[in-house]
Amino acid sequence: MASHPADARQQTWSAGTYDTHARFVSDLAGGVVEWLALKPGERILDLGCGDGVLTAELKAAGADVTGVDSSPDFVASCKAKGLDARLMDGQSLTFSHEFDAVFSNAALHWMTNAEGVVQGVSRALKPGGRFVAEFGGHGNVAAIVTAMQAVGRRRGGDLSLAHPWYFPAPDVYQALLEKNGFAVRRIALIPRPVVLKTGIEGWLMLFRKPFFQQYENQAENALAEAIELLRPALCDANGKWTADYVRLRVEAVKS
């Protein structure tokens, strides 16, 4: 995390830490990859490609794939894998009618300008191109958000740091797509409880470090409070933690 105070509130990524605490993100992507149903030789944009694990799988399946991400560390990780990866804000894509499909897994909920994303995807696609994505849907990590907001209220913190995401309901997202020239083929809200192999503390410090950092020398105490609030809902008698994930999966075609 950068030391400048203005940066402390921003989510940052380390490819190594992500691999340790969040490898399940790409491991559980089989369903959305199946919906993509890519054909060898297709030009694919992987939007929010992360550390490139899925991007490499798409390439190995025969796609001509380009990845984009706003994290320099993730882009460097992709390039180290021999992938075409570019540093770019997914809310301001600069491609024009280049891709047969735009694919995204577990990234769009970080891009709160959802209409900007959809408009950029539309511009990037060839006529008749498809948009296949999976990301956090309505109700995703609801218990985790509620626990952090409770800590924030008790400590007088910035509650927006407890919920920096965009988690739409299916009808809301379908309406957004249709407004911007897409025909939705299928859309589904999918509950997906995820066992956290490294526990809830690792998850919280990977995905919501800025929330706890705002408390400075009380950060560890705030983290401990959140964990105890979550224990009855997300931790079983054997000490196994499970995150309350709910995913939105969609396939849409550019009209």
N, C-alpha and C positions, 0 to 999 in steps of 0.2 A: 504494500500500500504506500502510495506516495505520501511524503511527510507534510506537504503543503496543506494548510487547514481547509482550503476550498475543495481539495480533492478527497478529503477524508469521508465525505458523505457519498462518494461514488463507488459503485460496485466495480471491483477489479478482479482479474483472473490470473491464475498461475496454472499452466498446463500440468505440472507435477502434482499440485494439491488437488486439482480437479480429478486427475486419474485415481488418486487415493480415495477420495470421499464421494465421487459422483460418477464412477464408471457405469453404474446402473443406467444412466441416462441413455447411452448408446446401446447398452446391452438389451434394453427393453424396446428398441425401435423397430423390431421385426414387423409389427403390424402396419406402421406407416410406410415402411419400405415396400411392403407387399402392395399397398394401395398405389404406390408410385408406378409399379409394374413397368420398369424401364426396359427399353429395347436397346440392344447394342448399337452404338453409334449416335445415340441421341445426345444433344447438348443439354446439360443439366446445370442449373445454378443451385448450389447448396447455401441457403441463406441462414447465416448464423452457424457457420460450420464448426465452431469450437476447435478442438484439438485435432480434427481431421480424421478421426477413426471411422466415422460413417462415410465421409467423403472418399476415403481410400476404398471402402467397400463398393461404393457406386462406380468408382473407376475400375476396380477389378471385375465388375459385372459387365464392363464394356462401354460405359458412358464416357463422353467427353465432358468432364465435370470441372466447374470453377467454383471455388469456395470463397465466401466473403464473411468477414467478422470484424467487429469494432475493437477487438482485443489484440494489441501487438504481440503479446505472448502466444496467443492461440495461432495467429497467422504465421509466426515464426515456427511453431510446432508443425503446422501443415507443410510449410516449405521444406522443413527437414525431412518430411516423409516423401518428398518429391512431387507434391501436389501444387496445382495452380491455385494459389490463395491470395486474396487481396484485402487490404485494410479498407473497410468501408462501413459507413453507418447504414444499417438495413432500413432505416426510415427515410433515406435519401439515396436510393439506388440510382446509378447513372447509366445503366444498360438500356439499349433500345432494340427491341424486336430481335433478340439474339438466341433465345433459348426455347427448346421444345417443352421444357418443364422447369418449374421452380419448386424446389424441395426444401422443407425446413423441419427440424426436429428439436423440440425443447428450447426454442430460442425466441419465438415471437412474443411470449409473455413479458420479455424484458423490453420490448419496443412499444412504449405506451402510445406513440402516435400511430395507432393502428391503421388509420386511413392513409397516412403517408406510406406505410408499408405496402398496403394493398395496391395503391396507385403505382408505386415503383415496381411491384411484381407484374402488374398489367403491362407497363411499358417494356419490361424486360422480356416478356413472352412474345413469341411469334403468334400470329392469328391462329386460334384453335389450340394454343398451348395450354397446358394444365398446371394447376397449382395444388400441390399436395403437402399438407403440413400437419404436425401434431404439436400441441403446446398446452400450457395450463388452462383449464376451463373453469367455469363457475364452480366454486366450492373447493378449488385446489388449495391444499395446505391450510384449510380454514382453522383448524385447531392451533397450528403454529402461529398464524397471524394473530389470532385472538389472544394467545398467551403473551406475545410480544406487546400487543396493544395494552394489555393489562399492566405489564411492567412499565410501559411508557406513561400510562396515566398515573401510576403510583409515584413515578420518579419525575414527572413533569417533562418528559422527553418529547421529541418530534415524532408524532405517530405516523407520519407519512413514510418514515424509514422502516416501519414494520410491514408496509404493503406497497412496494414500489412497482407492482406488476399489473398486467392487463389480463384478466381471467374472464372472458366473455361467456355468456350462455349461447347455445347453438343458434337460437333464432336471432340473437343480436348480431352474431358474426355473419350469419347467412345474409341478413339484410345489408350489412356493410359490403359484402362481396357483390351482391346483386346491384347495389347502388353504383358500383364502380365497374360494371360491365362483365361480371362473371355469372355463369350458370353453375349452380351447386349440384353436383352429381350425388354426393352423399356427405353427411355430417353426423358426428356422433359424440356424445359425452360419455367418457369411459372411466369409471372408478378404477384406480390402480394402486392399492396399498403397496408400498415399497419398503422392504426390510432394509434398514440402514446398517450395513456391516460394520461401520466405524462409529455408530451411535449418533444421537441427536446433537451432541456438542459439535462434532465435526461438520454436520450439516449446517447448523446455525452459523458457525464461524466461516464457512465457505460462502454461503448464500446471503447472509445478513450481518456480516461483520460491521458495516457502517452503523447499523442500529445500536449495537453494543458499544462501539467506539465513542459515540456521542457522550457517554457517561464517564469517559476518561479514567480516572483512578478508581471508579466504581464499576468499571466494565465487567470485571469478573463476578462481582456480586449480582449485577443485573442478569448476566448469563445464567448464573446458578438459580436465580428466581424463576426465569423462564423455563428452565429444565424441570424444576419441581412442579410448576403449573402443568406441564405437559405429561409428566410421569403417569398420572392415572389414565389418560386417554391413549397414549401412544407406546407405553412400555409394559410388556407382559411380565408375568411372575418370574420368568427366567432372565429378565434384564434385557430382552430383545426389543429394540426400538423399531417402529414402523411408521413411516411418514404417510399422511393422509392425502395422497395424490389423486387428482381427478384430471384427466386429459381430454382435450377437444381435438378430434381428428377430422380433417376435411379434405375433400377432393372437389375442385372446381375447375371449369374450363373457361378460357377467355373467349367471349362471344366474337 
